[in-house]
Amino acid sequence: DAVDVEEYRIEYDVDRVIEAVREAGLPERIGLRLRNGR
Protein backbone atom coordinates (compact mmCIF):
# COMPACT_ATOMS: atom_id res chain seq x y z
CA ASP A 1 0.00 0.00 0.00
CA ALA A 2 1.34 3.41 -0.99
CA VAL A 3 1.26 6.41 1.30
CA ASP A 4 1.43 10.01 0.09
CA VAL A 5 3.11 12.53 2.37
CA GLU A 6 3.24 16.28 1.89
CA GLU A 7 5.51 18.52 3.93
CA TYR A 8 4.64 22.13 4.69
CA ARG A 9 6.87 24.79 6.18
CA ILE A 10 5.27 27.59 8.11
CA GLU A 11 6.77 30.66 9.71
CA TYR A 12 6.43 31.07 13.45
CA ASP A 13 8.00 33.06 16.28
CA VAL A 14 10.69 30.66 17.48
CA ASP A 15 11.51 32.66 20.61
CA ARG A 16 7.86 32.69 21.64
CA VAL A 17 7.57 28.93 21.16
CA ILE A 18 10.79 28.32 23.13
CA GLU A 19 9.36 30.39 25.98
CA ALA A 20 6.12 28.38 25.85
CA VAL A 21 8.15 25.17 26.04
CA ARG A 22 9.90 26.49 29.16
CA GLU A 23 6.62 27.61 30.73
CA ALA A 24 5.14 24.16 30.10
CA GLY A 25 7.96 22.66 32.16
CA LEU A 26 9.43 20.77 29.23
CA PRO A 27 13.18 20.30 28.88
CA GLU A 28 14.92 23.35 27.40
CA ARG A 29 16.63 21.16 24.80
CA ILE A 30 13.26 20.68 23.11
CA GLY A 31 12.94 24.41 22.48
CA LEU A 32 16.55 24.71 21.39
CA ARG A 33 16.03 21.99 18.81
CA LEU A 34 13.44 24.22 17.17
CA ARG A 35 15.96 27.03 16.89
CA ASN A 36 18.46 24.65 15.29
CA GLY A 37 15.83 23.24 12.94
CA ARG A 38 16.21 19.66 14.15
C-alpha positions as CSV (number, residue, x, y, z in Angstrom):
1,D,0.0,0.0,0.0
2,A,1.3,3.4,-1.0
3,V,1.3,6.4,1.3
4,D,1.4,10.0,0.1
5,V,3.1,12.5,2.4
6,E,3.2,16.3,1.9
7,E,5.5,18.5,3.9
8,Y,4.6,22.1,4.7
9,R,6.9,24.8,6.2
10,I,5.3,27.6,8.1
11,E,6.8,30.7,9.7
12,Y,6.4,31.1,13.5
13,D,8.0,33.1,16.3
14,V,10.7,30.7,17.5
15,D,11.5,32.7,20.6
16,R,7.9,32.7,21.6
17,V,7.6,28.9,21.2
18,I,10.8,28.3,23.1
19,E,9.4,30.4,26.0
20,A,6.1,28.4,25.8
21,V,8.2,25.2,26.0
22,R,9.9,26.5,29.2
23,E,6.6,27.6,30.7
24,A,5.1,24.2,30.1
25,G,8.0,22.7,32.2
26,L,9.4,20.8,29.2
27,P,13.2,20.3,28.9
28,E,14.9,23.3,27.4
29,R,16.6,21.2,24.8
30,I,13.3,20.7,23.1
31,G,12.9,24.4,22.5
32,L,16.5,24.7,21.4
33,R,16.0,22.0,18.8
34,L,13.4,24.2,17.2
35,R,16.0,27.0,16.9
36,N,18.5,24.6,15.3
37,G,15.8,23.2,12.9
38,R,16.2,19.7,14.2
